[in-house]
Amino acid sequence: MKTNKNFSLILGILFIFSINTGVGQNRKLAQTGFKFLNVATDARFGAMGEAVTAVESYSTAMMFNPAGMANMDGLADISFGQTKWIADINYTHGTAAFKPFSGEYGIIGASFSYVDYGTLIRTTSGGGDIGYQELGTFKPYAMSFGVSYAIALSDKFKVGGTVRYAKQNLGEDHLIGFADSGRTEVRKSYAENNYAYDFGIMYKIGYKSLQMGMSVKNFAQEIEFVSESFQLPLTFRIGLSMDVLDLLEGFKKEDHSFLVSVDAVHHRDYPEQIAFGGEYTFMNMFSARFGYATPTDEKGITLGFGVQQELASYRVKLDYAYCDFGVFDAVHRITVNFTLPNYNF
């Protein structure tokens, strides 16, 4: 009874929050910054079309719905990987989670991501016939670092949260002028930072493996950049997941599973989406995945696979994801994951 009351309370809070963030209201689109915080980096979740709000995982869950790591079955879990994004943008990311005291007090974790936008040529006005002058090169970048916590309050109800520091550095502006005193040069840095907060819950409904999840990602204050203010890409999600082979007889979970998930997604800066994902796993060794979200402009179907193996009681996983991106080059993600077994202290 107490769990049901807590669940109803959190549902109410999230519902009120979704109204206040603009669900169903007219609002400006494409008005947010720090867009790198919205890019899915984990290969498993990327291959499932990011429809993973109600999907349990290990340390990588803190990048989507931190409640998803509450039932982590090892002492510690570590993952790292890279995403080759469009326009030659590269993401490097990593997560780590630790379960002290056999998880009695929950799971703690940390995550990071670094975005390399490549090397660009710095220019300023002037320079004779061509109208500009080259001033060398610069490397804009973005990064984030987060600390997460998740706990299972009962065998059905899990909660989690993340505090994240984010920074984006777009380089410096060089203004060169000439006065009676000679050449003058003014430099101005275009770097901003902010804190963002994620919240999430998961709830086993009670029918076989059917599970519901809800999350709020990138809740933060506005940032003033030059003379304009913008908000972070706040996202509200609600989703369902289930191993559909539970509906059939004769299948053992350790031999076969077919996880199906669906998310309804409300973004602050573009229209609502529905995302679908699926993952078939054979003998807990090989997984094949697919996903799709609609409506989108260029992003198409996502595909991927994963392999895992037990090595001296350690679990090692390798995941890959492919995403068609229309007129842009395809997006590729790869993630390596290590899970350490439980030890008795």
SULVEN-V752367 format. One record per backbone hydrogen bond with DSSP energy under -1.0 kcal/mol. NH is the residue of the N-H (numbers start at 1). CO is the residue of the C=O. E is the energy in kcal/mol with one decimal. If there is no record, write none. Layout:
nh | co | e
NH | CO | E
NH | CO | E
This chain:
nh | co | e
5 | 1 | -2.0
6 | 2 | -2.4
7 | 3 | -2.7
8 | 4 | -2.4
9 | 5 | -2.3
10 | 6 | -2.3
11 | 7 | -2.3
12 | 8 | -2.2
13 | 9 | -2.2
14 | 10 | -2.6
15 | 11 | -2.3
16 | 12 | -2.6
17 | 13 | -2.5
18 | 14 | -2.3
19 | 15 | -1.7
20 | 16 | -2.1
21 | 17 | -1.4
22 | 19 | -1.3
23 | 18 | -2.0
25 | 22 | -2.1
30 | 269 | -3.0
33 | 231 | -2.2
37 | 34 | -2.0
38 | 35 | -2.1
39 | 36 | -1.0
46 | 42 | -2.3
47 | 43 | -2.2
48 | 44 | -1.0
49 | 46 | -1.4
50 | 45 | -2.3
51 | 48 | -1.5
52 | 50 | -1.6
55 | 52 | -1.6
57 | 68 | -2.1
61 | 58 | -1.7
62 | 59 | -1.4
63 | 60 | -1.7
64 | 61 | -2.2
65 | 61 | -1.7
68 | 65 | -2.6
69 | 66 | -1.5
70 | 67 | -1.6
72 | 69 | -1.6
75 | 340 | -1.5
77 | 97 | -2.3
78 | 338 | -3.0
79 | 95 | -2.7
80 | 336 | -2.1
81 | 93 | -2.3
82 | 334 | -2.0
83 | 91 | -2.3
84 | 332 | -3.1
85 | 83 | -1.0
85 | 89 | -2.5
89 | 86 | -1.2
90 | 116 | -2.1
91 | 83 | -2.7
92 | 114 | -2.6
93 | 81 | -2.2
94 | 112 | -2.1
95 | 79 | -2.5
96 | 110 | -2.3
97 | 77 | -2.7
98 | 108 | -2.9
99 | 75 | -2.9
103 | 100 | -1.7
104 | 101 | -1.9
106 | 103 | -1.4
107 | 150 | -3.5
108 | 98 | -2.1
109 | 148 | -2.2
110 | 96 | -2.6
111 | 146 | -2.3
112 | 94 | -2.4
113 | 144 | -2.0
114 | 92 | -2.7
115 | 142 | -3.5
116 | 90 | -3.0
117 | 140 | -1.5
120 | 138 | -2.9
122 | 136 | -2.8
124 | 133 | -1.7
126 | 131 | -1.6
131 | 128 | -1.1
133 | 124 | -2.8
135 | 122 | -3.7
138 | 120 | -2.4
141 | 169 | -2.3
142 | 115 | -1.5
143 | 167 | -2.6
144 | 113 | -2.2
145 | 165 | -2.4
146 | 111 | -2.8
147 | 163 | -2.5
148 | 109 | -2.7
149 | 161 | -2.3
150 | 107 | -2.3
151 | 159 | -2.3
153 | 157 | -1.6
154 | 157 | -1.5
158 | 202 | -2.6
159 | 151 | -2.3
160 | 200 | -2.1
161 | 149 | -2.5
162 | 198 | -2.2
163 | 147 | -2.5
164 | 196 | -3.1
165 | 145 | -3.2
166 | 194 | -3.0
167 | 143 | -2.8
168 | 192 | -2.7
169 | 141 | -3.1
170 | 190 | -3.0
173 | 188 | -2.7
175 | 186 | -2.7
177 | 184 | -2.6
179 | 182 | -2.4
182 | 179 | -1.9
184 | 177 | -3.4
186 | 175 | -2.5
188 | 173 | -1.6
190 | 171 | -3.0
192 | 168 | -2.4
194 | 166 | -2.3
196 | 164 | -3.1
197 | 219 | -1.8
198 | 162 | -2.3
199 | 216 | -2.5
200 | 160 | -2.3
201 | 214 | -2.5
202 | 158 | -2.3
203 | 212 | -2.8
204 | 156 | -2.2
205 | 210 | -1.5
210 | 207 | -2.4
211 | 241 | -2.5
212 | 203 | -2.8
213 | 239 | -2.4
214 | 201 | -2.0
215 | 237 | -2.2
216 | 199 | -2.7
217 | 235 | -2.8
219 | 197 | -2.4
223 | 230 | -3.2
225 | 228 | -3.8
228 | 225 | -2.4
230 | 223 | -2.7
234 | 232 | -2.4
235 | 217 | -2.2
236 | 266 | -2.8
237 | 215 | -2.6
238 | 264 | -1.8
239 | 213 | -2.8
240 | 262 | -2.3
241 | 211 | -2.1
242 | 260 | -2.0
244 | 242 | -1.0
244 | 258 | -2.1
246 | 243 | -2.0
247 | 244 | -1.5
248 | 245 | -1.3
255 | 252 | -1.7
256 | 252 | -2.9
257 | 281 | -1.5
259 | 279 | -2.6
260 | 242 | -2.7
261 | 277 | -2.5
262 | 240 | -2.3
263 | 275 | -2.6
264 | 238 | -3.0
265 | 273 | -2.9
266 | 236 | -3.2
268 | 234 | -2.0
273 | 265 | -2.3
274 | 294 | -2.8
275 | 263 | -2.6
276 | 292 | -3.3
277 | 261 | -2.4
278 | 290 | -2.3
279 | 259 | -2.3
280 | 288 | -2.7
281 | 257 | -2.7
282 | 286 | -3.0
283 | 255 | -2.9
285 | 282 | -2.3
286 | 282 | -1.8
287 | 306 | -2.7
288 | 280 | -2.5
289 | 304 | -2.8
290 | 278 | -1.9
291 | 302 | -1.9
292 | 276 | -2.3
294 | 274 | -2.2
300 | 324 | -3.2
302 | 291 | -2.5
303 | 322 | -2.7
304 | 289 | -1.6
305 | 320 | -1.7
306 | 287 | -2.1
307 | 318 | -2.3
308 | 285 | -2.2
309 | 316 | -2.2
311 | 314 | -3.8
314 | 311 | -1.9
315 | 339 | -2.0
316 | 309 | -2.6
317 | 337 | -2.7
318 | 307 | -2.7
319 | 335 | -2.7
320 | 305 | -2.7
321 | 333 | -2.3
322 | 303 | -3.7
323 | 331 | -2.2
324 | 301 | -1.9
328 | 325 | -2.1
331 | 323 | -2.6
332 | 84 | -1.4
333 | 321 | -2.3
334 | 82 | -2.1
335 | 319 | -2.2
336 | 80 | -2.9
337 | 317 | -2.5
338 | 78 | -3.3
339 | 315 | -2.4
340 | 76 | -2.8
